[in-house]
């Protein structure tokens, strides 16, 4: 995992896409190099005895100039080497794309989480009723005890919002939840608990009920 201070982390998927581009360019460079004859860019030093050598250049031993050479065929590469090379390229590019998709999904998740957190104060509230005390002491939530001792759900909890229902569990957040001090509540979905949803416009009625 790259450090968040790394400059490529400032841009979404920049690091994995840069890696993929680098691998592709390196593979293309190697393939292009193999199409050239051996020694195509080899340089030799001219000597004064050369018939076509310029005397002014011969007097300067540090000067070099390309000499025409007959092309030499490159030795045949084994087939397994080419297969292994392309396999490495495809694996690295594939991992880079998976990394980029993971970065994108994480960015979308963070964005949606921030949006949800900013809308908690105006979201539909949840009233949690329970047959027994759940001992919820999260900041912003409150526990009320019904005066009617015959009530099926004598314990009532207010000040929370339902985030998601996953399988047989409810995930609740207090309306005053913050990333630094907030807590999340996971309540099992059983017959001993019941959820009631109160829209934002009717929140003024919360806390007035005796049960």
N, C-alpha and C positions, 0 to 999 in steps of 0.2 A: 504494500500500500504506500503510495507516495505521500510525502508530507504535504499538508494543506498549504504550506508556505511556498511550495514549488510553483514556479510561474505558470506551468502548463495546467495546474489545477484551477487556475482562475477562469478557465474557459471550459465549457462543457464538452467532454469527450475529446479534448485536444491531445492529451497524452496518448491514449490508445490509437487514435487515428494517425498521429505522428509516427508511432511505432509501425503501424501497418504500411504507411507510405514509405518509410525507410526500408523495410524489408522488400517491398516491391521494386523500389529503385535499385537496391543492391542486386537483386536477382536479374533485373534488366541489364545492369552494367556488366555482370558476369557473362550473360548471354551475348552481349554486343562484343565483348573482348574476345570471345571464342570464335567469332566470325572473321577476325583479322588474322593474317599470317603471322607465324612466329617471327619475332624480331622486326616487326613493322616500324617500331619506334626506337630501335636500337641506334645509338649514336657512337661514332668512332672518331678518333682524333686524326686529322690529316697529317701527313709527313711531308717534308720538303721534296722527297723523291717522287711524289705523285705528279703525273704528267699534267693533270688538270687542276693542280692546286694553285691557289693564288699566292704569290710570294708574300704579299702583305699579311695574309692569314697564316702562312707557314711560320713566319717570324713570331707569331703570338701563340705559344703552346697552350694557353688556356682556352682558346677558341675551339669550338666543336661545330661540326656540320654533319647533317645526315648523309650517309652513303647508300646508294642504291644497292640492294641485296636481292637476290632471287627469293621469291616466297618459298617458305618451308611449310609443308603440310603439318598440321597439328596431329599429335598421336590420338588415336581413337580412345575415347573414354568408355569405361565399362558401363553397361546399361544400368546396373544397380546404383551407380553413383548419381546418374541423372534422376532416377526415381527417388533416391533418398534426398537429393537436393530439393526437388519440387515438393516432396512430402513435408520437409522442414518449413518451406515457404508457406504452404497451405495451412500448416498447424499454427505458425506464428500469426498469420493474417487472421485465421479463424479466432484465435484467442484474443487478438486485439479487438475484433468486432464484438465478441462476447463482453469484453471489458467495457467497450463503448456503450453497449446496450445496458449493462449493469449501472454505469454512471448515469445514463439517461433515466432509468427507472428510479434510482435513488433521488435524482433531482426532482422528478415528478412527485415522489412520495413526500419529500421535504416540503415542496410547494403546497401540496394538499393538506399536510399537517399544519403548516403555518396558517393556511386559510381557515381550517377548522378551529384552531386555537383563537383566531381573531373574531370568530363568530359565536363563541360559546355564550357570551353574555346575552345574545339575542336568539339563541336556538331554543327549540322546544324543550321544556323542562321535563324531568322524569320524577315521579313520586314512586318510591319503592316501599311496598308494604310487605311485612314479614310476620310469620307466626311467632318468632322469637327474636330477641335482640341480636343484631349482627355486629354490634360493637364498632360501628363505623364512626371514625373520628377524623375524617378528612377535613382540611381547611375549606370553609364555605358550605359544608353540609351540616345538617342538624337532624337530631333524632327527636321524634315526638311520640308520646305514649298515649294511646286512646283511653278516654275515660270509661268507655263502655267495656267492661271486663268480659262481655260475651262476644266481642268482635273476633272474627276469624283471623284477622290480621291486626293485632293490637299495636304493632310497632310500625311507625311511619318515618320515612327518610326523605328529606327535600334538599333542594339546592344542587342537583346533579343533572347531567345530560348523558343520554345514551350515545356512545360513539359507534359501536358495532356489536352485532350478535354473531358469534362464531360458535358453530356446533351447539353445545348445550351451555354456553356461557354468555353473560352480558358483560360488556366492558363499559364502565361509567367513568365520567370525569366530573369533578366539581365545576360549577359555573365560574368560579374564580381561579381556575387552574392556570398555572404558569409553568414554563419548562424548568425553571430553577427550583421551585418549592412545591409544585403540584404533585399529586399522587394519582394513580389510576386504580380503579376498583374492579375486580373481576368477581362477578356474582354467579354462582351456578344456577342454571335454569331448572327449578324444581317446583313442585306444587306448594311449597311452603312460602314462596315469594310471588309477588305480583307487581307488575309495572303499570303505572298510569301516566299518560302523556298530557302535559298542560302546555298549550300554545303560549307564545310570548305575550299576546294581548290579555290573557287571563291569569298572568302570574300574580296579580294583586290578590287573588283569592288564596294563594298559598299561605299557610301558617294560621289561617282562621279556623280551619276545620278542627274539631275536637277528636277526630279519628282519621 
